[in-house]
Amino acid sequence: MKIPWHKRIYALYKGDQFITEGTIREIHRETGKSVDFLKWMTYPIYEKRCGNGPNRLRMISLDE
């Protein structure tokens, strides 16, 4: 069963530093990042385009 995007739980990291966790909407409220940007961070193309720098933001799914 696939979980809808707005109910999935993620952890947000900047490099190796943990920032917060929750749904995309909860992370949006805590960080001020747009919902669209946070959703884009969950797609493989984000990793491909942004690389793996030490200060890059990453969204890690905790549901899978």
C-alpha positions as a Markdown table, in Angstrom:
| # | Residue | x | y | z |
|---|---|---|---|---|
| 1 | Met | 0.0 | 0.0 | 0.0 |
| 2 | Lys | 1.4 | 3.4 | -1.0 |
| 3 | Ile | 1.3 | 6.1 | 1.6 |
| 4 | Pro | 0.0 | 9.5 | 0.3 |
| 5 | Trp | 2.8 | 12.1 | 0.0 |
| 6 | His | 1.2 | 14.4 | 2.7 |
| 7 | Lys | 1.3 | 11.5 | 5.3 |
| 8 | Arg | 4.8 | 10.2 | 4.7 |
| 9 | Ile | 7.4 | 10.9 | 7.4 |
| 10 | Tyr | 10.8 | 12.4 | 6.5 |
| 11 | Ala | 13.9 | 13.4 | 8.3 |
| 12 | Leu | 15.6 | 16.6 | 7.1 |
| 13 | Tyr | 19.4 | 16.8 | 7.2 |
| 14 | Lys | 21.9 | 19.5 | 6.3 |
| 15 | Gly | 25.0 | 17.4 | 5.5 |
| 16 | Asp | 25.3 | 15.1 | 8.5 |
| 17 | Gln | 23.4 | 17.4 | 10.9 |
| 18 | Phe | 19.8 | 16.4 | 11.7 |
| 19 | Ile | 17.4 | 19.4 | 11.4 |
| 20 | Thr | 13.9 | 18.0 | 12.0 |
| 21 | Glu | 11.5 | 15.2 | 11.1 |
| 22 | Gly | 7.8 | 15.0 | 10.3 |
| 23 | Thr | 5.5 | 15.2 | 7.3 |
| 24 | Ile | 6.4 | 17.6 | 4.5 |
| 25 | Arg | 3.8 | 20.1 | 5.8 |
| 26 | Glu | 5.3 | 19.9 | 9.4 |
| 27 | Ile | 8.8 | 20.4 | 8.0 |
| 28 | His | 7.5 | 23.3 | 6.0 |
| 29 | Arg | 6.1 | 25.0 | 9.1 |
| 30 | Glu | 9.3 | 24.5 | 11.1 |
| 31 | Thr | 11.8 | 25.5 | 8.4 |
| 32 | Gly | 10.0 | 28.0 | 6.2 |
| 33 | Lys | 11.0 | 26.0 | 3.1 |
| 34 | Ser | 8.2 | 25.8 | 0.5 |
| 35 | Val | 6.1 | 22.6 | 0.3 |
| 36 | Asp | 7.0 | 22.3 | -3.4 |
| 37 | Phe | 10.7 | 22.6 | -2.7 |
| 38 | Leu | 10.5 | 19.9 | 0.0 |
| 39 | Lys | 8.6 | 17.6 | -2.3 |
| 40 | Trp | 11.2 | 18.2 | -5.0 |
| 41 | Met | 13.9 | 17.2 | -2.6 |
| 42 | Thr | 12.3 | 13.7 | -2.4 |
| 43 | Tyr | 12.8 | 13.0 | -6.1 |
| 44 | Pro | 15.9 | 11.3 | -7.5 |
| 45 | Ile | 16.6 | 14.2 | -9.8 |
| 46 | Tyr | 17.3 | 16.5 | -6.8 |
| 47 | Glu | 20.2 | 14.2 | -5.8 |
| 48 | Lys | 21.5 | 14.0 | -9.4 |
| 49 | Arg | 21.4 | 17.8 | -9.9 |
| 50 | Cys | 22.6 | 19.0 | -6.5 |
| 51 | Gly | 25.3 | 16.4 | -5.9 |
| 52 | Asn | 26.4 | 15.3 | -2.4 |
| 53 | Gly | 28.0 | 18.4 | -0.9 |
| 54 | Pro | 28.6 | 18.7 | 2.8 |
| 55 | Asn | 26.0 | 21.5 | 3.2 |
| 56 | Arg | 23.3 | 20.1 | 0.9 |
| 57 | Leu | 19.9 | 19.6 | 2.4 |
| 58 | Arg | 18.6 | 16.0 | 2.2 |
| 59 | Met | 15.1 | 14.5 | 2.9 |
| 60 | Ile | 15.3 | 10.9 | 4.1 |
| 61 | Ser | 12.1 | 8.9 | 4.0 |
| 62 | Leu | 11.4 | 7.2 | 7.4 |
| 63 | Asp | 8.4 | 5.2 | 6.1 |
| 64 | Glu | 10.3 | 2.8 | 3.8 |
